[in-house]
Amino acid sequence: MAPEPAPARDDLLTAVLASPAAVAAKDRAGWLALFTPEAVVADPVGSRPHVGLDAIGRFHDTFIAPNTITFEPEADIVAGRTVLRDLAITIRMSTGATVLVPMHLRYDLVWHEDAWRIAQLAAHWEFTPMVLRLLGTGPRGLGAGTLLGGQLLTHLGPGGALGMLGAVRGVGSRGRRSAERALRAAADGDAAALAGVATELPTGRVRPTEFAAYLRGATIGDKVLAAGRTVTASVRLGDRPAVAIAEFPGRRLATLRLIAE
């Protein structure tokens, strides 16, 4: 067995980009081979995770196999063993209904069987707005929703179908506004607005004053997504892309971290 290499940016990104390539090729076996045996897929974040290759295979059969999915990347960020993709996907359903879904995709990788493989995939996107956009496409969208309900029951069972409802619950618009206020305050250099919040930069845990100093002058983008108890936001640090991740274990913002190169 080859020794574990240092996590080079190009190698990690190559491992991640093999995922949309396999999706486009309708290569189920090749897609599953990108994951470790105990991998976790949370898609969307807030729904019940799919743990292990059998469960991830059922997820594939429910959400990927029946549809045509096109990835439209805006930025790829590699930090440590994490690749975070700021993108949108276009999903063309089997009925012909098409919906655009803005998202942040986080891949955490490990060295397994002489290759970088995905240990965890977290897809941050908003479930309810996606469903409303789908239904807004008319009869084809309604038909796609009906088919999806049947596929959920067939592949995931009643428990798995109910597990998707976790994507509806969460911090929602209130959490989105709270995270955006905190980020904009930090970009203005206002560390006081981060009182009581654990703040992290790519280098690790820092004081709110350091976080605000690092973020000062940054541009907080329009893509701010609430998924489960997490809010993600696109950020620009001058000409560098970044993504902020805000976590709400309860009603209040508890952790604010920035992923950037």
ROTI-56522 format. One record per residue (C-alpha): residue number from 1; residue in three letters; x, y, z. Coordinates in steps of 0.1 Angstrom, whole numbers, padded with zeros to 4 digits. Layout:
   n res     x     y     z
 NUM ALA     X     Y     Z
...
// end
This chain:
   n res     x     y     z
   1 MET  0000  0000  0000
   2 ALA  0014  0034 -0010
   3 PRO  0021  0058  0018
   4 GLU -0004  0087  0023
   5 PRO  0007  0117  0003
   6 ALA  0005  0153  0014
   7 PRO -0030  0167  0004
   8 ALA -0020  0186 -0027
   9 ARG -0047  0210 -0041
  10 ASP -0047  0195 -0076
  11 ASP -0051  0159 -0063
  12 LEU -0080  0168 -0040
  13 LEU -0097  0188 -0067
  14 THR -0093  0160 -0092
  15 ALA -0108  0135 -0068
  16 VAL -0138  0158 -0063
  17 LEU -0143  0166 -0100
  18 ALA -0146  0129 -0107
  19 SER -0180  0131 -0090
  20 PRO -0199  0154 -0115
  21 ALA -0181  0135 -0143
  22 ALA -0196  0102 -0131
  23 VAL -0230  0118 -0126
  24 ALA -0229  0131 -0162
  25 ALA -0218  0097 -0175
  26 LYS -0246  0080 -0155
  27 ASP -0219  0058 -0140
  28 ARG -0234  0046 -0107
  29 ALA -0205  0022 -0099
  30 GLY -0179  0048 -0107
  31 TRP -0196  0074 -0086
  32 LEU -0199  0051 -0056
  33 ALA -0162  0042 -0059
  34 LEU -0153  0078 -0051
  35 PHE -0165  0073 -0015
  36 THR -0151  0055  0015
  37 PRO -0171  0025  0027
  38 GLU -0183  0044  0058
  39 ALA -0189  0077  0039
  40 VAL -0217  0101  0049
  41 VAL -0239  0121  0024
  42 ALA -0260  0149  0037
  43 ASP -0280  0162  0008
  44 PRO -0295  0186  0016
  45 VAL -0279  0194  0049
  46 GLY -0306  0191  0075
  47 SER -0322  0159  0061
  48 ARG -0314  0125  0074
  49 PRO -0278  0116  0063
  50 HIS -0271  0086  0041
  51 VAL -0244  0065  0058
  52 GLY -0224  0038  0040
  53 LEU -0223  0028  0004
  54 ASP -0256  0009  0004
  55 ALA -0275  0039  0017
  56 ILE -0256  0062 -0007
  57 GLY -0264  0039 -0036
  58 ARG -0301  0042 -0027
  59 PHE -0297  0080 -0026
  60 HIS -0282  0078 -0061
  61 ASP -0311  0057 -0074
  62 THR -0336  0082 -0059
  63 PHE -0322  0116 -0068
  64 ILE -0294  0112 -0094
  65 ALA -0303  0082 -0117
  66 PRO -0337  0095 -0129
  67 ASN -0325  0130 -0137
  68 THR -0299  0149 -0158
  69 ILE -0278  0171 -0136
  70 THR -0255  0198 -0149
  71 PHE -0229  0215 -0126
  72 GLU -0223  0252 -0131
  73 PRO -0193  0261 -0108
  74 GLU -0185  0296 -0097
  75 ALA -0155  0289 -0075
  76 ASP -0136  0259 -0060
  77 ILE -0119  0263 -0027
  78 VAL -0094  0238 -0013
  79 ALA -0085  0241  0024
  80 GLY -0066  0213  0041
  81 ARG -0085  0181  0031
  82 THR -0117  0200  0024
  83 VAL -0129  0210 -0011
  84 LEU -0158  0235 -0011
  85 ARG -0175  0242 -0043
  86 ASP -0196  0274 -0048
  87 LEU -0219  0265 -0077
  88 ALA -0254  0259 -0090
  89 ILE -0268  0228 -0105
  90 THR -0295  0225 -0132
  91 ILE -0317  0194 -0127
  92 ARG -0337  0182 -0157
  93 MET -0363  0158 -0143
  94 SER -0376  0128 -0162
  95 THR -0408  0147 -0170
  96 GLY -0388  0175 -0187
  97 ALA -0392  0200 -0158
  98 THR -0360  0219 -0152
  99 VAL -0350  0237 -0120
 100 LEU -0319  0257 -0110
 101 VAL -0305  0251 -0075
 102 PRO -0279  0274 -0060
 103 MET -0257  0255 -0035
 104 HIS -0224  0251 -0016
 105 LEU -0210  0216 -0018
 106 ARG -0185  0206  0009
 107 TYR -0164  0175  0003
 108 ASP -0141  0161  0032
 109 LEU -0116  0137  0018
 110 VAL -0093  0110  0033
 111 TRP -0066  0088  0018
 112 HIS -0082  0053  0014
 113 GLU -0069  0023 -0006
 114 ASP -0042  0044 -0024
 115 ALA -0066  0072 -0035
 116 TRP -0082  0103 -0021
 117 ARG -0118  0094 -0015
 118 ILE -0149  0113 -0001
 119 ALA -0155  0106  0035
 120 GLN -0183  0132  0038
 121 LEU -0204  0152  0013
 122 ALA -0225  0180  0026
 123 ALA -0248  0198  0001
 124 HIS -0260  0231  0014
 125 TRP -0291  0242 -0005
 126 GLU -0326  0253  0003
 127 PHE -0352  0226  0000
 128 THR -0385  0246  0001
 129 PRO -0375  0272 -0025
 130 MET -0363  0244 -0048
 131 VAL -0397  0226 -0045
 132 LEU -0416  0259 -0052
 133 ARG -0395  0265 -0083
 134 LEU -0401  0230 -0095
 135 LEU -0439  0233 -0089
 136 GLY -0437  0267 -0107
 137 THR -0428  0250 -0139
 138 GLY -0463  0237 -0143
 139 PRO -0477  0202 -0149
 140 ARG -0443  0188 -0157
 141 GLY -0430  0200 -0123
 142 LEU -0461  0186 -0105
 143 GLY -0455  0153 -0123
 144 ALA -0418  0153 -0113
 145 GLY -0428  0159 -0077
 146 THR -0453  0130 -0077
 147 LEU -0427  0107 -0092
 148 LEU -0401  0118 -0067
 149 GLY -0425  0109 -0039
 150 GLY -0428  0074 -0052
 151 GLN -0391  0070 -0057
 152 LEU -0385  0082 -0021
 153 LEU -0408  0054 -0008
 154 THR -0394  0028 -0032
 155 HIS -0357  0034 -0025
 156 LEU -0356  0049  0010
 157 GLY -0387  0036  0026
 158 PRO -0412  0056  0048
 159 GLY -0384  0064  0073
 160 GLY -0361  0078  0046
 161 ALA -0389  0098  0031
 162 LEU -0397  0113  0065
 163 GLY -0360  0120  0069
 164 MET -0362  0144  0041
 165 LEU -0385  0166  0061
 166 GLY -0356  0176  0083
 167 ALA -0345  0198  0054
 168 VAL -0377  0218  0058
 169 ARG -0371  0224  0095
 170 GLY -0341  0245  0106
 171 VAL -0331  0281  0111
 172 GLY -0348  0293  0079
 173 SER -0350  0330  0070
 174 ARG -0344  0340  0106
 175 GLY -0311  0322  0107
 176 ARG -0302  0335  0073
 177 ARG -0307  0371  0084
 178 SER -0288  0366  0116
 179 ALA -0258  0350  0098
 180 GLU -0258  0377  0071
 181 ARG -0259  0405  0098
 182 ALA -0230  0390  0116
 183 LEU -0209  0386  0084
 184 ARG -0217  0422  0072
 185 ALA -0208  0435  0106
 186 ALA -0175  0417  0105
 187 ALA -0168  0430  0070
 188 ASP -0173  0465  0085
 189 GLY -0148  0457  0112
 190 ASP -0175  0455  0140
 191 ALA -0162  0427  0162
 192 ALA -0187  0436  0189
 193 ALA -0214  0421  0168
 194 LEU -0197  0387  0171
 195 ALA -0198  0387  0209
 196 GLY -0205  0351  0222
 197 VAL -0198  0336  0187
 198 ALA -0169  0311  0182
 199 THR -0150  0323  0152
 200 GLU -0127  0304  0130
 201 LEU -0104  0313  0101
 202 PRO -0085  0289  0078
 203 THR -0057  0289  0103
 204 GLY -0080  0278  0132
 205 ARG -0099  0293  0161
 206 VAL -0094  0331  0166
 207 ARG -0109  0358  0187
 208 PRO -0138  0378  0171
 209 THR -0115  0409  0168
 210 GLU -0091  0388  0147
 211 PHE -0120  0374  0126
 212 ALA -0134  0409  0120
 213 ALA -0099  0423  0111
 214 TYR -0094  0394  0086
 215 LEU -0128  0399  0070
 216 ARG -0128  0437  0070
 217 GLY -0135  0450  0035
 218 ALA -0148  0417  0023
 219 THR -0178  0415  0000
 220 ILE -0207  0393  0012
 221 GLY -0224  0379 -0018
 222 ASP -0261  0374 -0025
 223 LYS -0259  0337 -0021
 224 VAL -0268  0331  0015
 225 LEU -0284  0296  0020
 226 ALA -0301  0282  0051
 227 ALA -0300  0244  0052
 228 GLY -0310  0227  0084
 229 ARG -0293  0244  0113
 230 THR -0265  0258  0091
 231 VAL -0262  0289  0069
 232 THR -0236  0292  0042
 233 ALA -0227  0324  0024
 234 SER -0205  0333 -0006
 235 VAL -0177  0358  0003
 236 ARG -0151  0376 -0017
 237 LEU -0118  0386 -0001
 238 GLY -0106  0409 -0027
 239 ASP -0101  0387 -0057
 240 ARG -0102  0355 -0036
 241 PRO -0134  0334 -0032
 242 ALA -0144  0322  0003
 243 VAL -0174  0306  0019
 244 ALA -0186  0314  0054
 245 ILE -0204  0287  0074
 246 ALA -0226  0297  0103
 247 GLU -0239  0271  0128
 248 PHE -0270  0273  0150
 249 PRO -0272  0245  0175
 250 GLY -0301  0264  0191
 251 ARG -0318  0297  0183
 252 ARG -0286  0318  0184
 253 LEU -0256  0318  0161
 254 ALA -0229  0298  0179
 255 THR -0201  0293  0154
 256 LEU -0189  0313  0124
 257 ARG -0161  0299  0103
 258 LEU -0145  0310  0070
 259 ILE -0132  0285  0044
 260 ALA -0107  0301  0021
 261 GLU -0073  0294  0004
// end
